[in-house]
């Protein structure tokens, strides 16, 4: 998990910052959880998780979930 609770904004696509909800989803993704498992853990719908993942991809400039995870691991 991230110690400060957020990823440094300078590493994101300019003008975008990861929200606390997106941060929680990203941390669960790093644990290897599926969208359905993340939804159950965070008491959200799977569609909401899909939306957060889509926003994370846009904000980081990543093209896939795998690339997003590699990006996040590089920011630790």
C-alpha positions in Angstrom: 0.0 0.0 0.0 1.1 3.6 -0.5 2.3 5.2 2.6 1.0 8.7 1.9 -2.2 7.5 0.4 -1.6 9.0 -3.0 0.6 8.8 -6.0 2.7 11.9 -6.7 0.7 14.1 -9.1 3.7 14.9 -11.2 3.7 11.4 -12.5 0.2 11.5 -13.7 -1.1 12.9 -17.0 -1.1 16.7 -16.4 -4.2 18.1 -14.7 -5.3 14.8 -13.3 -5.0 13.5 -9.8 -6.1 10.1 -8.5 -9.1 10.3 -6.1 -9.1 8.5 -2.8 -11.7 6.0 -4.2 -9.5 5.3 -7.2 -6.5 4.9 -4.9 -8.3 2.2 -2.9 -9.2 0.4 -6.2 -5.6 0.6 -7.4 -4.3 -0.8 -4.1 -6.8 -3.7 -4.4 -5.6 -4.3 -8.0 -2.1 -4.5 -6.8 -3.2 -7.3 -4.5 -4.4 -9.2 -7.6 -8.1 -8.9 -6.9 -10.7 -9.1 -9.6 -13.2 -6.3 -10.2 -15.9 -8.5 -8.6 -13.7 -9.1 -5.5 -12.8 -5.4 -5.2 -16.5 -4.5 -5.4 -17.3 -6.9 -2.6 -14.5 -5.6 -0.4 -15.3 -1.9 -1.0 -19.1 -2.5 -0.9 -19.5 -1.1 -4.4 -21.0 -2.4 -7.7 -18.6 -4.1 -10.2 -19.6 -1.4 -12.7 -18.3 1.3 -10.3 -15.0 -0.6 -10.1 -14.9 -0.7 -13.9 -15.4 3.0 -14.0 -12.6 3.6 -11.4 -10.2 1.4 -13.4 -11.1 3.3 -16.6 -10.4 6.6 -15.0 -7.1 5.3 -13.6 -6.1 4.2 -17.2 -7.0 7.7 -18.5 -5.3 9.6 -15.7 -2.1 7.6 -15.9 -1.9 7.2 -19.7 -1.8 3.4 -19.4 -3.4 1.3 -22.1 -4.1 -1.8 -20.2 -4.7 -3.1 -16.7 -1.4 -4.8 -16.8 0.4 -1.6 -17.8 -1.4 0.2 -15.0 -0.2 -2.3 -12.4 3.4 -2.1 -13.7 3.1 1.7 -13.5 1.8 1.6 -10.0 4.6 -0.8 -8.9 7.1 1.6 -10.3 5.6 4.4 -8.1 6.0 2.5 -4.8 
